[in-house]
Amino acid sequence: MAAAGGLKSQGFAVGAALDHVAQRWIGQAQTLLDARAHISNRLRYTKNQHAADESHIAGTLSGITEPDHGFDEQSGG
């Protein structure tokens, strides 16, 4: 940006072009950072949701004390 400003102030047309490229580069870098943050947030959410699901499943399964209870009565034997 400083080089672009210096070139523009000295009348070089390439200064404006360099400034345009620098502005686009900054915009693209910001877009990339935003996308990375979005992905990171989604991964964190997914990890937490899976942990909650695992905890729920473990709690449900640990409440089953007699897995075969009731099957013998229904089968007649």
Stockholm file with secondary structure:
# STOCKHOLM 1.0

chainA/1-77         MAAAGGLKSQGFAVGAALDHVAQRWIGQAQTLLDARAHISNRLRYTKNQHAADESHIAGTLSGITEPDHGFDEQSGG
#=GR chainA/1-77 SS CHHHHHHHHTTCHHHHHHHHHHHHHHHHHHHHHHHHHHHHHHHHHHHHHHHHHHHHHHHHHHTCSCTTTTHHHHHTC
#=GC SS_cons        CHHHHHHHHTTCHHHHHHHHHHHHHHHHHHHHHHHHHHHHHHHHHHHHHHHHHHHHHHHHHHTCSCTTTTHHHHHTC
//
